[in-house]
């Protein structure tokens, strides 16, 4: 009996582990897209997520509305938005671009719409509908989802990745592995930079992560008094040492700490670069489509139509009412002054304020408030035709784990869809050959 028991235990210990075709680490947009694609192609896929549920970060993107992509269908023009990093992405975008993304969601009964600057949102205005498509996609592909499964490390052996070890000690074996853990933006959603640590240990060169798209903290008290006010079309300029550094037109949102909105987020990297070298001033041109001559004509018309009314009543037809007191104060005009009593000098001061109202930057908000983080795997260490690591042929890298600079406006999510699709396609293919 003793001998038989010993033999039985030996057979159990020699039992081969369950080996998945593809193991995806990270249940965000890139992870769900890659897992769904691999499953669609017939691979046996496991998706590991540290949170209790998938898509936590996806649900908060675009203010909860989910800016799924940008409606620029010319790949070259789209990739110009990524500065010098766009050159790496041409092969991946030839497989899956923004047009494919829109077609994908609309084919899954989530119609989309195009808003300012080409931003594409679901008609539902809800990120829940986008998440629903991805959950359905991975379910249809037969993907096994394992939540509450934080990964501790990746195990490399003989030049390939053999397994991942979970925090609870469990070891997951697979033929190929896809990293989709994101960067370090929105850490409360689980994007805490874990993937950067694992990949560094495996020998990948990592570009130091930093916040890329971040709201701006402003010193001026009048800005905080405008919390919740949005202006859709103004010109924003950055100055340092009385020199204009950069200007953009777009939307601005006043907040309890300063300013945010798509245009400010896209300028935050430049602001961050300037802060160590001295005071940074932001100037708002509230009437960017008017020169001084046309503003003068417009003001004369408004004052004439409201000649016996107070200045504040006329001004509210030009700027949001919450901004009236600030404009009046900076123009040196009593807001209760009748329009017929406003002097020529006061009108000139008003015109200058409307074209150049200034505020001083205090700082960028903390990384916890970043929409996107920069940094990640050096792009020279990735084969973008397949999204494969050049160090490990069965390791695939997607989404924010890559050091790609991208603006606000649907570009970051498109990187997730594109790299996730390409990685899922190729990870599935290589698993069949092992």
VENPE-V885465 format. One record per residue. RES is the residue in one small letter. OMEGA is omega in degrees with one decimal (999 if undefined). Layout:
RES & OMEGA
RES & OMEGA
This chain:
x & -179.3
x & -179.3
x & -179.9
x & 179.7
x & 179.3
x & 178.5
x & -179.5
x & -179.9
x & 178.3
x & 179.0
x & 179.2
x & -177.8
x & -179.9
x & -178.8
x & -177.7
x & 179.0
x & 174.3
x & -178.8
x & 178.4
x & 172.7
x & -176.9
x & 172.0
x & 179.7
x & 179.3
x & -180.0
x & -177.3
x & 174.1
x & -177.5
x & 179.8
x & -179.3
x & 179.8
x & 178.3
x & -177.8
x & 178.9
x & 179.2
x & 179.9
x & 179.0
x & 178.0
x & 178.5
x & -179.1
x & 173.3
x & 179.8
x & 173.7
x & -167.9
x & 169.7
x & -179.9
x & -177.3
x & -178.6
x & -177.1
x & 179.3
x & 178.0
x & -179.4
x & 179.1
x & 168.3
x & -177.7
x & -179.7
x & 179.9
x & -176.3
x & -177.7
x & -179.2
x & 179.2
x & -179.0
x & -179.3
x & -179.3
x & 175.9
x & 176.5
x & -166.9
x & 178.6
x & 174.4
x & -173.5
x & 170.9
x & -172.0
x & 173.9
x & -176.3
x & -178.2
x & 179.5
x & 178.7
x & -174.4
x & 173.5
x & -179.2
x & -177.9
x & -178.8
x & -176.6
x & -177.8
x & -177.5
x & -177.4
x & -179.9
x & -165.6
x & -174.0
x & -178.2
x & 179.0
x & -178.6
x & 174.6
x & 177.5
x & -175.5
x & 179.8
x & -175.1
x & 177.7
x & 177.3
x & 179.7
x & 179.9
x & 179.3
x & 180.0
x & -177.6
x & 179.6
x & 176.8
x & 176.8
x & 173.0
x & 172.4
x & 179.0
x & -177.9
x & 177.1
x & -178.7
x & 179.4
x & -176.5
x & 177.1
x & 175.0
x & -178.8
x & -177.7
x & 179.2
x & 170.5
x & 178.9
x & 179.8
x & -174.6
x & -177.5
x & 176.3
x & 177.6
x & -178.8
x & 177.3
x & 177.8
x & 179.5
x & 177.9
x & -177.5
x & 177.9
x & 177.3
x & -178.8
x & -178.8
x & 177.5
x & 179.7
x & 179.7
x & 178.0
x & -178.4
x & 173.9
x & -178.0
x & 179.3
x & -179.5
x & -175.8
x & -174.8
x & 178.5
x & 179.6
x & 178.8
x & -178.7
x & 172.3
x & -178.4
x & 177.7
x & -179.5
x & 177.6
x & 174.7
x & 176.0
x & 173.8
x & -176.8
x & -174.1
x & 168.8
x & 177.5
x & 179.3
x & 179.3
x & -179.8
x & 178.0
x & 180.0
x & 179.2
x & -179.5
x & -179.8
x & 177.8
x & 177.1
x & 177.0
x & -173.9
x & 177.9
x & 177.6
x & -179.2
x & -172.6
x & -180.0
x & 180.0
x & -178.3
x & 176.9
x & -179.1
x & -176.9
x & 179.6
x & 177.5
x & 178.9
x & 179.9
x & -175.0
x & 176.3
x & -179.3
x & -177.4
x & 178.1
x & -178.3
x & -178.9
x & -174.6
x & 174.9
x & 179.3
x & 179.1
x & 176.1
x & 178.7
x & 175.7
x & -177.5
x & 172.6
x & -174.7
x & -179.1
x & 178.9
x & 177.2
x & -175.8
x & -179.7
x & -170.6
x & 173.5
x & -173.0
x & 177.7
x & -175.4
x & -179.4
x & -171.3
x & -177.0
x & -177.0
x & 179.6
x & -179.5
x & 178.2
x & -178.5
x & -176.6
x & 177.8
x & 179.6
x & 177.7
x & 175.9
x & -169.6
x & -172.9
x & 175.5
x & 177.2
x & -178.3
x & -180.0
x & 177.6
x & 178.7
x & 167.8
x & -176.6
x & 179.0
x & 177.8
x & 178.8
x & -177.0
x & -175.0
x & 176.6
x & 175.5
x & 172.7
x & 177.4
x & -174.2
x & 174.2
x & 177.9
x & 176.3
x & -176.4
x & -179.9
x & -179.0
x & -176.2
x & -176.4
x & 177.6
x & -176.7
x & -173.8
x & -175.6
x & 177.7
x & 179.0
x & -179.3
x & 178.4
x & -172.7
x & 179.4
x & 178.9
x & 177.7
x & -179.7
x & 178.9
x & -174.6
x & -172.6
x & -179.1
x & -173.5
x & 177.6
x & -177.4
x & 177.3
x & -178.5
x & 174.4
x & 178.8
x & 177.1
x & 171.5
x & -174.0
x & -179.8
x & -171.7
x & -178.6
x & 179.9
x & 168.3
x & -175.6
x & -179.6
x & -179.1
x & 175.2
x & 178.7
x & 178.8
x & -179.0
x & 179.3
x & 178.7
x & 178.0
x & -177.7
x & 179.6
x & 179.7
x & 179.7
x & -178.6
x & -168.3
x & -177.5
x & 179.4
x & 179.9
x & -179.7
x & -176.8
x & 179.1
x & 178.6
x & -176.9
x & -178.5
x & 175.6
x & -179.2
x & -176.9
x & 176.2
x & -175.1
x & -179.7
x & -177.7
x & -173.6
x & -176.8
x & 179.4
x & 179.5
x & 179.8
x & -179.3
x & -178.1
x & 177.5
x & -178.5
x & -178.8
x & 175.4
x & -175.5
x & 177.9
x & -179.1
x & 178.2
x & -177.7
x & -177.7
x & -178.2
x & -177.9
x & -174.6
x & 178.4
x & -179.8
x & 179.8
x & 178.1
x & 178.6
x & 177.9
x & 179.2
x & 179.8
x & -179.3
x & 178.6
x & -179.9
x & -179.6
x & -174.1
x & 175.0
x & -167.9
x & 176.0
x & -178.6
x & 179.7
x & 172.5
x & -177.7
x & 166.2
x & 175.6
x & -176.4
x & 179.9
x & 179.2
x & -179.4
x & -178.1
x & 175.6
x & 179.9
x & 173.7
x & 174.2
x & -179.4
x & -179.9
x & -176.6
x & 175.4
x & -174.0
x & 178.3
x & -178.9
x & -178.2
x & 172.3
x & -172.6
x & 173.9
x & -177.1
x & -173.6
x & -179.5
x & 169.7
x & 176.9
x & 178.8
x & -177.8
x & -172.7
x & 178.3
x & 178.5
x & -176.2
x & -173.5
x & -173.3
x & 169.6
x & -172.4
x & 174.6
x & -178.2
x & -179.0
x & -178.8
x & 175.3
x & -179.7
x & -178.8
x & 172.2
x & 176.9
x & -179.8
x & -175.4
x & -177.9
x & 178.2
x & 178.8
x & 174.7
x & 178.6
x & -178.4
x & -176.4
x & -177.5
x & 177.9
x & 179.5
x & -178.3
x & 179.3
x & 179.6
x & 179.1
x & -174.4
x & 176.4
x & 177.1
x & -177.9
x & -177.2
x & -178.4
x & -179.3
x & -176.9
x & -179.0
x & 999
